[in-house]
Structure formats: structure tokens, C-alpha cells
Amino acid sequence: MATSNFGSEKFTPLVGYWCLPNGHLNDDERHVLTDLYLPILGTEAFSLYLLLWEKLPNKQLVTQRKSHAELMSLLGIDLKRFYEARIKAEALGLIRTFAKKDDLGPYYVYQLFEPLSPDDFFKDDLMSIFLYEQVGETKYHLLADKYAHSDLILKDSQEITKDFLEVFQLSNSDLINTPAEVKTAQSNFNSDNAAPKPSLNENKLPQLDWELISDRIQQLFKISPDDLLLNQELILNLHAFYGLDEITLIDLIGKTCDIVNNKIDPDRLKRLVQDRFEKNANIAVKQQETVTETNDQPTTNLNRSDQLILKQAKSMTPADFLAAQKQKSGGFTGTVESRALRDMAMKSYLPASVLNIMVYYILQNSPTLTLPLMETMANDWQQNDVQTPEQALQRINDFQNKPRNPKRRYNNNKNRKVEQATDWTKVKAKVPNDPNNEDNHAQLQDRLKRLRNKDK
């Protein structure tokens, strides 16, 4: 594929180029680039990468772009050597190349990235092994020692560092009562400038190593932590609903991200997760043998069937619980109902175990889940502060056992009034339904008619 790209008629010295920075190349990174990357890149790829940083546009427009001929002239290389140098920088994650076209013709966009930190470089198997092969054992150990941050020197030492108040003296009154001027100045510096963290209720969601995901997708896919946090609610809900771990989420984010803008694509991510679930759900259902201990209300007043459902509801994700219930009834998990359940999980913020009870109840009365019915139940449960699966079961039992209205259930017709149905039944009851009675009535009318005619 590389040869065919090089041989393309569009890639000539006259084709333009444009540089797009992703970050800023500082002096420390230049040292890392020289020590760790140069042995792998070679001089031409190393020089090309630095030259492209120098060619970042200032106030120029893309229509004022230069041609590749300028770069080749400055580097003293031909088109073939330029291409070989460029793909080396691409392979090491320093450059990403995109082909575009406008009214002036085709051109290439070179997106530039900073080199890895020394820690990340030496932790990366491919990078560190290839560097070892290029420089040899002795040089490799020298470079590793240069950038290592070892704390072994502190072993058996005693810290004698002074703290703030041991060096700087403040009056006791200022320590106890902060001066008004200081408080006024502090109010001008809000704490919102700090990087936001996931804000969903941790008691309702399984724990997720957010820092691990942030670090890995930034390193592997160049996705910024800010963009990750913009999608934090979606990711945390996918984690809770489908039971996805951190490594799986990282892989799915990478497969669906926008590689041009280095952004998470939420729609593609949801579709891929949904497709992945549907492929697996109807083949086998993940049954968890352990049940998380909770401090919920006692279940001694529940029958054996309800206790079994509670155990499953507490130990399974909504996606797995749905698949298990459909498999139990001999059905299959459909796209519409699984998406409806996922959407409900993301908008209602009911605990997963409570959603599972909802799924159980609906499937006892209907072959599939429907969003209107789930919304009706979710609204009712939230308004009545249903927070545990035990409370959900109790709420269902209250509806089923409510006196003078035995047929009342959650239903899709929210405007239906039971009293009107009862009145209509009474009206219908006055109409005779016996065919014999109808015949007798006709005969009576006929006799009355003949008697009137006789009188005349």
C-alpha cells in the first residue's frame, strides 16, 4: 500500500501541504526527540519532522500554502526519500497525514504530535525494544538511566524537611480568622478552572478507573482528556449498563473515534456497543455466581421466587438481565427493546437493579419491552422515591393488590380512566343480549300492532 501511495499521480513535488499542530514542541521534548527518537527515525525523517514544526502557519490562509518542492529543496532530498522519511515519522506517531482537495487542487495536511514522555516511551514495548536494537545494550542502559526517576537513593534516609509554619510566622488571630481582604481576593479565583471529574452518583454506578481510560486514549488515539470528559456521562452509563471494563471501553472508543479531529464519536460508539451486545446476547448469557452484599431492607417477607429475582437483579447488568429473561422465555433480545432499555437507563438514573425489576415485571405481562411503558413506570418510581429493588417489588405488589381495581396495571394509555370504563360497562349492561328475549320483544310489538288495526 505504501508503494501505491508513493506512486500516485497526485503526490508530486508541486502538490501543496499544510501543517496542523496538536500541542506545542518545547525544549524538553526536543531533547527526548534527539535521544530516543533520532536513532529510530534516522536523520532525514528527524529533520523533516522538525522542519514541519518550523513551517506551522502563522497568519497565512490555506489558499496560500506552499508546495512539497520547497520542503524537498530545504532537506536536499527527492520525492522518494521524502516519502520514506514521512512514513517513518507516521509510524512512530509523530505525524498523521490527510489528503484533501479544494479549488486549487489536491494538498496534504500534516498533523504534528509531540513525542512521548520518557516514561511512556520506555514502558512501550515496541518503542523500547526497537531503540534497544538500534543503539545496543550499553547505550540503551545509559539512556534509560538518564531518564529514570529512581527513589532508591532515599532508602534508609530520614526526612528533615521543614513545613510552612516552621519557617514562616503568622499571628494566631490570622490563623483562626481569615482576614476579610483575603476572603474577598479568594472569591475572585473560582475552583471551576480545575479539570472536571465525573459527577454522576457513585453509589448508583460501578467504579470505573477514569484516569486509566484518559491516559490510554490520549496516548493511543490522541484524544484529549477534555473531550473524554465531554462524553463522561455516556461512557459511565455504557459501563454500568453493559458491564464493560476499562480495557474494553478503551478499545471501543478507539475503533469509533473521529481520526481526523481526534474526537470521540458518541453515535458510532453507542452503535458499536449495541451491535457487540446483540451478537453475544443471544448466544450465551453471562451468569454471575456471586451477589454483592447490600444494606437494603430485609427480604424475609418475600417468597422464594421474588428472592431469586432480587438476587439476579442485584448481580447482573441490565443488558445481561434482559438477555437472561428473554432466553428463559424462549425468545431473543431485539434491537428495539434493548435500545429502549439502554435509553431508559441513561435518562432515568434509576439504579441498575431497579431497572432489572422493571424488566422482569414488563416481560411477565408482555413479550417485549416498550419505551412508553418503561417511562410510565420510571416516572412513577422516581416520584415515589423507589431506590432499591425491594422497593420496586413492593411498588408492583401494591398496584397488583390494590382493592376495588383488580385489573389496574401500568399501561401505555396514560389518559385512561378506570371510572369511565366502569360507567360504560353499566350502560352496556342495560342492553338485552339474549336472542330469545329479542324474539319475544318482536312478537309483542307485532301483536300490539294487530290489535290497533283491529280496533280501527
Backbone torsions as a table, in degrees:
resi	resn	phi	psi	omega
1	MET	NA	-36.9	179.9
2	ALA	-62.5	-41.9	-179.5
3	THR	-64.1	-40.3	-179.0
4	SER	-67.1	-36.0	176.4
5	ASN	-64.3	-41.3	-179.4
6	PHE	-66.2	-36.2	-177.6
7	GLY	-80.6	-1.4	-179.1
8	SER	-63.0	140.4	-179.4
9	GLU	-67.0	-22.6	-178.9
10	LYS	-73.1	-26.6	-176.7
11	PHE	-90.8	92.6	179.1
12	THR	-130.0	165.5	178.3
13	PRO	-58.1	-22.1	-178.0
14	LEU	-84.6	-11.0	178.1
15	VAL	-68.2	138.2	-177.6
16	GLY	-79.1	170.1	176.8
17	TYR	-143.1	159.1	178.9
18	TRP	-145.1	137.1	-177.5
19	CYS	-105.3	135.7	-178.7
20	LEU	-127.2	111.1	-177.7
21	PRO	-79.7	145.8	171.0
22	ASN	-123.1	82.5	-174.2
23	GLY	109.2	-157.7	-177.2
24	HIS	-144.6	132.7	-179.6
25	LEU	-87.7	107.5	-178.8
26	ASN	-96.7	180.0	-175.2
27	ASP	-66.0	-38.9	179.0
28	ASP	-61.7	-39.7	179.6
29	GLU	-69.6	-29.7	175.9
30	ARG	-66.6	-36.5	176.4
31	HIS	-65.4	-43.4	178.0
32	VAL	-62.1	-41.6	-179.6
33	LEU	-61.0	-42.5	-178.7
34	THR	-69.7	-42.6	-175.8
35	ASP	-75.5	-44.8	-169.2
36	LEU	-103.1	-33.3	-175.1
37	TYR	-92.7	-35.8	-176.4
38	LEU	-55.8	-43.4	178.6
39	PRO	-60.0	-28.7	-179.5
40	ILE	-88.4	-41.4	-176.9
41	LEU	-69.4	-42.3	-168.2
42	GLY	87.8	163.4	-172.1
43	THR	-67.0	-37.9	-176.0
44	GLU	-70.6	-44.7	177.9
45	ALA	-67.0	-38.1	177.2
46	PHE	-61.2	-46.5	-179.5
47	SER	-67.0	-38.5	179.0
48	LEU	-62.3	-44.8	-178.9
49	TYR	-61.1	-46.8	178.9
50	LEU	-65.7	-37.0	179.8
51	LEU	-64.7	-40.0	179.4
52	LEU	-64.3	-35.0	174.7
53	TRP	-63.4	-37.0	179.2
54	GLU	-71.4	-21.4	-176.7
55	LYS	-95.3	14.1	177.6
56	LEU	-60.2	133.9	-177.8
57	PRO	-66.2	144.3	177.4
58	ASN	-100.4	-76.0	177.5
59	LYS	-119.2	9.4	-179.3
60	GLN	-71.9	156.7	173.7
61	LEU	-96.7	158.2	-179.0
62	VAL	-64.0	-23.9	177.5
63	THR	-73.5	-11.2	178.8
64	GLN	-101.6	20.4	-177.0
65	ARG	-64.2	155.1	178.7
66	LYS	-94.7	169.3	179.6
67	SER	-95.8	163.7	177.0
68	HIS	-64.3	-22.0	-179.9
69	ALA	-58.9	-35.4	178.9
70	GLU	-64.0	-45.2	179.3
71	LEU	-62.5	-44.4	-178.1
72	MET	-65.1	-35.6	178.7
73	SER	-66.5	-42.9	179.9
74	LEU	-66.9	-35.1	-179.4
75	LEU	-85.8	-16.2	-179.5
76	GLY	69.2	36.5	-179.2
77	ILE	-130.7	160.7	178.3
78	ASP	-91.8	-176.5	-174.9
79	LEU	-63.7	-40.2	-178.0
80	LYS	-65.6	-44.9	179.8
81	ARG	-68.3	-35.2	176.3
82	PHE	-60.7	-45.3	-179.0
83	TYR	-63.3	-43.2	179.9
84	GLU	-64.2	-37.8	177.5
85	ALA	-66.9	-41.6	-177.9
86	ARG	-63.6	-44.8	-176.7
87	ILE	-69.8	-24.5	173.4
88	LYS	-65.5	-44.8	178.6
89	ALA	-65.7	-34.8	176.8
90	GLU	-64.9	-43.7	-177.0
91	ALA	-63.2	-28.3	-179.9
92	LEU	-92.0	6.6	176.0
93	GLY	78.4	15.1	-178.9
94	LEU	-89.0	-26.5	-178.0
95	ILE	-135.4	139.9	167.7
96	ARG	-121.7	132.0	-171.8
97	THR	-112.0	134.5	-179.8
98	PHE	-132.3	135.2	178.9
99	ALA	-96.3	132.8	178.7
100	LYS	-134.8	172.9	179.7
101	LYS	-152.6	137.8	174.7
102	ASP	-137.3	-161.7	-177.1
103	ASP	-64.5	-25.1	-180.0
104	LEU	-84.2	-9.5	-179.8
105	GLY	119.4	-174.7	-179.3
106	PRO	-73.0	152.1	173.0
107	TYR	-155.7	165.2	-177.0
108	TYR	-111.8	139.1	174.1
109	VAL	-107.1	122.8	178.6
110	TYR	-104.9	109.9	177.0
111	GLN	-90.9	123.4	-172.0
112	LEU	-102.7	136.3	179.6
113	PHE	-124.1	149.6	177.5
114	GLU	-71.7	155.6	175.2
115	PRO	-67.5	160.7	175.8
116	LEU	-62.9	155.6	171.8
117	SER	-68.1	157.1	178.7
118	PRO	-54.8	-39.5	179.2
119	ASP	-61.0	-48.1	-179.2
120	ASP	-67.7	-35.2	-179.3
121	PHE	-63.1	-49.1	-176.8
122	PHE	-74.3	-21.3	175.5
123	LYS	-79.3	-19.8	179.8
124	ASP	-80.7	120.2	-175.4
125	ASP	-60.5	-47.1	-176.7
126	LEU	-62.4	-46.5	-177.7
127	MET	-63.3	-51.3	-174.2
128	SER	-68.2	-38.0	179.2
129	ILE	-67.1	-41.9	-179.5
130	PHE	-67.4	-37.4	175.9
131	LEU	-63.2	-41.7	178.5
132	TYR	-59.0	-41.8	179.9
133	GLU	-68.6	-30.5	-176.8
134	GLN	-80.5	-38.1	-172.9
135	VAL	-104.8	-15.5	-179.0
136	GLY	89.6	168.4	-172.9
137	GLU	-65.4	-44.9	-175.5
138	THR	-63.4	-52.1	-179.0
139	LYS	-63.2	-37.0	-179.4
140	TYR	-62.5	-44.5	179.2
141	HIS	-65.3	-35.1	176.9
142	LEU	-63.7	-44.0	179.3
143	LEU	-66.5	-41.3	179.4
144	ALA	-63.0	-41.7	179.0
145	ASP	-66.7	-33.8	-178.6
146	LYS	-63.8	-39.7	-175.0
147	TYR	-102.5	0.6	179.2
148	ALA	-75.2	146.8	177.5
149	HIS	-118.9	79.8	-174.5
150	SER	-89.9	138.5	176.5
151	ASP	-101.1	11.8	-179.1
152	LEU	-63.0	-27.7	-178.8
153	ILE	-63.6	-22.2	-177.5
154	LEU	-85.5	-5.2	-179.2
155	LYS	-62.0	136.9	179.3
156	ASP	66.0	17.3	177.7
157	SER	-98.1	165.5	179.2
158	GLN	-122.5	123.0	-177.7
159	GLU	-76.5	132.2	179.5
160	ILE	-124.7	21.6	-178.5
161	THR	-65.3	138.6	177.2
162	LYS	-87.0	144.5	175.6
163	ASP	-93.5	-178.9	-170.0
164	PHE	-59.9	-52.4	-173.1
165	LEU	-74.0	-11.6	174.2
166	GLU	-77.9	-20.2	-177.6
167	VAL	-106.5	-42.7	-177.0
168	PHE	-107.2	134.0	-176.0
169	GLN	-102.6	132.7	174.0
170	LEU	-127.0	152.0	178.6
171	SER	-70.3	151.9	-178.9
172	ASN	-62.3	-34.7	-178.9
173	SER	-66.5	-37.7	178.9
174	ASP	-70.1	-32.4	178.7
175	LEU	-68.6	-37.3	-177.2
176	ILE	-81.9	-45.4	-177.3
177	ASN	-116.0	108.7	-179.6
178	THR	-64.5	128.9	179.1
179	PRO	-56.0	145.5	-177.7
180	ALA	-60.2	-37.6	-179.8
181	GLU	-62.5	-37.8	179.5
182	VAL	-67.1	-43.5	178.8
183	LYS	-61.8	-39.8	179.3
184	THR	-63.6	-43.2	179.6
185	ALA	-66.5	-38.2	-179.6
186	GLN	-64.5	-33.6	-178.9
187	SER	-65.6	-20.4	179.1
188	ASN	-78.8	-10.3	-179.8
189	PHE	-114.3	94.3	-179.7
190	ASN	-77.9	157.5	-177.3
191	SER	-89.0	6.8	-177.7
192	ASP	-75.3	-10.7	179.8
193	ASN	-70.9	-18.8	179.2
194	ALA	-68.0	153.5	-178.9
195	ALA	-61.2	127.9	-179.1
196	PRO	-66.8	153.1	177.3
197	LYS	-118.9	160.1	178.7
198	PRO	-54.4	132.6	-171.9
199	SER	-111.6	4.4	179.8
200	LEU	-70.0	156.5	-178.5
201	ASN	-63.0	114.1	-175.9
202	GLU	-67.2	-23.1	179.2
203	ASN	-71.5	-17.6	-177.6
204	LYS	-101.9	-6.5	-176.7
205	LEU	-128.0	142.8	175.1
206	PRO	-62.0	153.3	-179.1
207	GLN	-67.0	141.7	-178.8
208	LEU	-135.2	131.9	179.1
209	ASP	-79.5	86.9	-175.1
210	TRP	-65.2	-38.3	-177.9
211	GLU	-65.2	-37.9	178.1
212	LEU	-61.6	-46.9	179.5
213	ILE	-62.1	-44.8	-178.0
214	SER	-61.4	-46.1	-179.0
215	ASP	-64.5	-43.4	-175.1
216	ARG	-71.5	-42.3	-178.6
217	ILE	-73.8	-24.3	174.5
218	GLN	-71.5	-39.4	-179.5
219	GLN	-73.5	-43.4	-173.9
220	LEU	-84.0	-38.4	-171.5
221	PHE	-122.1	4.4	177.2
222	LYS	61.6	28.7	177.6
223	ILE	-88.3	127.1	-174.8
224	SER	-73.4	152.7	176.5
225	PRO	-59.7	-33.4	179.1
226	ASP	-62.8	-42.8	179.4
227	ASP	-67.3	-36.2	176.8
228	LEU	-61.5	-42.6	-178.2
229	LEU	-70.5	-25.3	174.5
230	LEU	-64.1	-27.4	-179.0
231	ASN	-107.7	17.1	-173.9
232	GLN	-62.5	-37.4	-178.4
233	GLU	-65.5	-42.6	178.2
234	LEU	-62.3	-46.5	-176.0
235	ILE	-65.6	-42.6	179.1
236	LEU	-65.5	-35.5	178.6
237	ASN	-72.8	-38.0	174.7
238	LEU	-62.6	-38.7	177.4
239	HIS	-61.8	-44.4	-177.3
240	ALA	-74.7	-38.4	-173.8
241	PHE	-76.3	-44.6	-175.9
242	TYR	-98.8	-6.6	-179.4
243	GLY	70.8	33.0	-178.3
244	LEU	-80.7	135.3	177.1
245	ASP	-87.3	178.2	-174.3
246	GLU	-62.9	-44.3	-177.4
247	ILE	-64.0	-40.8	178.8
248	THR	-64.8	-42.3	178.8
249	LEU	-62.8	-41.6	178.7
250	ILE	-60.5	-44.6	-179.7
251	ASP	-63.9	-42.8	-178.8
252	LEU	-69.1	-37.7	176.7
253	ILE	-62.6	-43.3	179.7
254	GLY	-63.9	-36.3	-178.9
255	LYS	-73.0	-20.3	-174.4
256	THR	-115.6	-1.6	-174.9
257	CYS	-72.0	159.5	175.8
258	ASP	-81.7	106.7	-173.3
259	ILE	-73.7	-17.8	179.6
260	VAL	-77.1	-45.2	-176.6
261	ASN	-102.4	-0.6	-178.1
262	ASN	54.2	50.2	-179.3
263	LYS	-124.4	151.2	173.0
264	ILE	-72.7	133.9	176.7
265	ASP	-102.3	98.6	-173.2
266	PRO	-62.6	-37.3	-178.6
267	ASP	-66.5	-45.8	178.6
268	ARG	-64.9	-36.7	179.5
269	LEU	-63.9	-45.7	179.4
270	LYS	-63.8	-40.2	-179.5
271	ARG	-64.6	-43.4	-178.9
272	LEU	-65.1	-42.5	178.8
273	VAL	-63.1	-41.9	179.3
274	GLN	-63.6	-46.1	179.6
275	ASP	-62.5	-40.9	179.7
276	ARG	-62.4	-41.5	-179.6
277	PHE	-66.5	-45.2	-176.9
278	GLU	-64.2	-32.5	179.4
279	LYS	-68.6	-32.0	-175.9
280	ASN	-95.7	-28.1	-170.5
281	ALA	-66.2	-36.2	-175.9
282	ASN	-89.6	2.6	177.1
283	ILE	-99.6	-49.9	179.8
284	ALA	-150.7	148.0	-179.6
285	VAL	-110.8	129.6	-179.5
286	LYS	-76.3	113.0	179.0
287	GLN	-102.1	122.9	178.8
288	GLN	-92.6	129.3	-176.2
289	GLU	-84.7	-25.4	-178.4
290	THR	-96.1	147.4	179.2
291	VAL	-118.7	131.7	-179.3
292	THR	-68.6	130.5	178.2
293	GLU	-72.8	133.9	179.6
294	THR	-128.6	169.2	178.0
295	ASN	-103.4	29.2	-179.7
296	ASP	-67.8	171.4	-179.3
297	GLN	-65.4	155.2	-176.4
298	PRO	-60.6	152.6	-178.3
299	THR	-116.0	20.5	-176.6
300	THR	-67.3	-23.0	-179.1
301	ASN	-86.4	4.9	-179.2
302	LEU	-99.4	150.2	177.5
303	ASN	-77.2	174.2	-175.1
304	ARG	-63.0	-37.5	-179.8
305	SER	-64.1	-45.0	179.1
306	ASP	-65.0	-38.6	179.3
307	GLN	-65.0	-36.3	177.1
308	LEU	-66.2	-42.1	178.5
309	ILE	-64.5	-39.9	177.7
310	LEU	-61.3	-42.0	-179.9
311	LYS	-61.5	-44.6	179.1
312	GLN	-68.1	-40.1	-177.9
313	ALA	-62.6	-34.6	-178.6
314	LYS	-81.3	-20.1	-172.0
315	SER	-106.7	-3.3	-175.2
316	MET	-126.2	149.8	173.1
317	THR	-72.0	158.5	178.3
318	PRO	-56.3	-38.7	-179.6
319	ALA	-63.7	-45.8	-179.5
320	ASP	-69.8	-36.4	179.2
321	PHE	-64.7	-42.9	177.6
322	LEU	-60.0	-47.0	-179.8
323	ALA	-61.4	-39.2	-179.5
324	ALA	-66.4	-42.5	-179.5
325	GLN	-66.5	-39.3	179.2
326	LYS	-68.3	-38.5	178.0
327	GLN	-65.7	-36.8	179.4
328	LYS	-63.4	-35.9	-178.9
329	SER	-87.5	-0.8	179.9
330	GLY	85.5	8.3	178.8
331	GLY	-97.9	-164.1	178.3
332	PHE	-137.3	159.1	-179.1
333	THR	-80.2	117.0	-178.7
334	GLY	-89.3	156.3	-178.5
335	THR	-63.2	-45.7	-174.9
336	VAL	-64.2	-45.6	-175.9
337	GLU	-72.5	-35.8	178.8
338	SER	-68.9	-35.7	176.5
339	ARG	-70.1	-37.2	177.9
340	ALA	-62.5	-41.7	178.5
341	LEU	-66.2	-41.1	178.2
342	ARG	-62.2	-44.5	178.8
343	ASP	-62.3	-38.8	178.3
344	MET	-65.5	-40.5	179.0
345	ALA	-62.3	-33.3	-175.7
346	MET	-83.3	-21.7	-176.0
347	LYS	-104.3	-23.3	-173.0
348	SER	-93.5	-27.0	-176.8
349	TYR	59.7	25.0	168.8
350	LEU	-74.4	144.8	177.5
351	PRO	-57.4	152.2	-177.3
352	ALA	-58.7	-40.0	-178.9
353	SER	-64.7	-33.9	177.9
354	VAL	-70.0	-40.5	176.0
355	LEU	-61.1	-36.6	178.8
356	ASN	-63.5	-38.8	177.0
357	ILE	-64.5	-39.2	176.8
358	MET	-59.7	-45.7	178.4
359	VAL	-59.3	-44.9	-178.8
360	TYR	-59.8	-46.9	-177.8
361	TYR	-63.6	-46.7	-176.6
362	ILE	-62.6	-43.2	-177.4
363	LEU	-71.9	-14.2	172.8
364	GLN	-74.6	-20.5	-175.5
365	ASN	-119.2	-5.5	-177.6
366	SER	-150.9	146.8	-179.5
367	PRO	-71.8	-20.7	-178.5
368	THR	-138.3	162.9	174.7
369	LEU	-83.3	145.1	174.1
370	THR	-129.2	140.0	-176.1
371	LEU	-63.8	-43.2	179.9
372	PRO	-58.2	-41.2	179.6
373	LEU	-66.8	-41.3	178.4
374	MET	-63.9	-39.0	178.8
375	GLU	-64.8	-39.2	178.1
376	THR	-61.9	-46.9	-179.3
377	MET	-67.0	-42.3	-178.3
378	ALA	-62.9	-41.7	177.6
379	ASN	-62.8	-43.5	179.0
380	ASP	-62.2	-43.5	-177.4
381	TRP	-69.5	-38.7	178.2
382	GLN	-67.7	-40.5	179.3
383	GLN	-65.6	-26.9	-179.8
384	ASN	-102.6	15.5	173.3
385	ASP	56.3	45.4	175.2
386	VAL	-81.9	112.8	-174.9
387	GLN	-120.5	-12.8	-177.7
388	THR	-126.5	157.3	177.9
389	PRO	-63.6	-30.9	176.7
390	GLU	-63.6	-42.9	178.3
391	GLN	-65.4	-35.7	178.5
392	ALA	-64.1	-44.4	177.7
393	LEU	-62.6	-39.8	179.3
394	GLN	-65.1	-39.0	178.7
395	ARG	-63.3	-41.2	177.8
396	ILE	-64.5	-44.1	179.9
397	ASN	-63.3	-35.7	178.2
398	ASP	-62.1	-40.9	179.1
399	PHE	-68.6	-40.6	-177.3
400	GLN	-70.0	-31.4	-174.8
401	ASN	-103.9	10.8	-177.8
402	LYS	-65.6	128.2	-175.3
403	PRO	-69.6	156.3	175.3
404	ARG	63.1	10.2	178.1
405	ASN	-152.3	57.9	-168.8
406	PRO	-66.2	-21.9	-175.9
407	LYS	-94.7	4.3	-178.0
408	ARG	-71.7	129.9	176.9
409	ARG	-142.2	167.4	169.0
410	TYR	-62.1	132.0	-179.6
411	ASN	-143.4	168.0	-175.9
412	ASN	-78.5	-22.3	-179.0
413	ASN	-88.8	93.4	-173.6
414	LYS	-72.1	-19.8	-176.1
415	ASN	-92.9	-0.3	-178.4
416	ARG	-69.2	131.0	178.9
417	LYS	-112.8	126.3	-176.2
418	VAL	-64.1	-37.6	-177.3
419	GLU	-61.9	-39.5	178.7
420	GLN	-62.7	-40.2	178.9
421	ALA	-62.6	-39.8	179.4
422	THR	-65.4	-44.6	178.3
423	ASP	-61.1	-41.0	-179.4
424	TRP	-64.1	-37.0	177.9
425	THR	-63.0	-39.0	179.7
426	LYS	-65.6	-39.9	179.1
427	VAL	-63.4	-45.0	179.7
428	LYS	-63.1	-30.9	-176.9
429	ALA	-66.3	-21.1	-179.3
430	LYS	-78.9	-15.5	-178.4
431	VAL	-83.9	124.4	-178.4
432	PRO	-68.9	134.1	-178.6
433	ASN	-110.8	-8.5	-177.4
434	ASP	-78.1	120.6	-179.4
435	PRO	-58.7	-35.3	179.7
436	ASN	-64.1	-38.6	178.2
437	ASN	-64.9	-37.3	178.5
438	GLU	-64.3	-40.3	178.4
439	ASP	-64.1	-43.9	178.7
440	ASN	-60.8	-39.6	179.8
441	HIS	-64.4	-39.4	179.1
442	ALA	-66.4	-41.5	179.1
443	GLN	-63.9	-39.4	178.7
444	LEU	-62.4	-42.7	179.3
445	GLN	-63.4	-38.7	-179.7
446	ASP	-66.1	-41.2	178.8
447	ARG	-64.1	-42.0	178.2
448	LEU	-62.0	-37.7	-179.5
449	LYS	-65.7	-43.5	-179.7
450	ARG	-66.9	-36.2	177.6
451	LEU	-64.2	-41.1	178.2
452	ARG	-63.0	-41.7	-179.5
453	ASN	-65.0	-34.6	-179.3
454	LYS	-68.1	-40.0	179.6
455	ASP	-63.3	-32.6	-179.8
456	LYS	-73.9	NA	NA
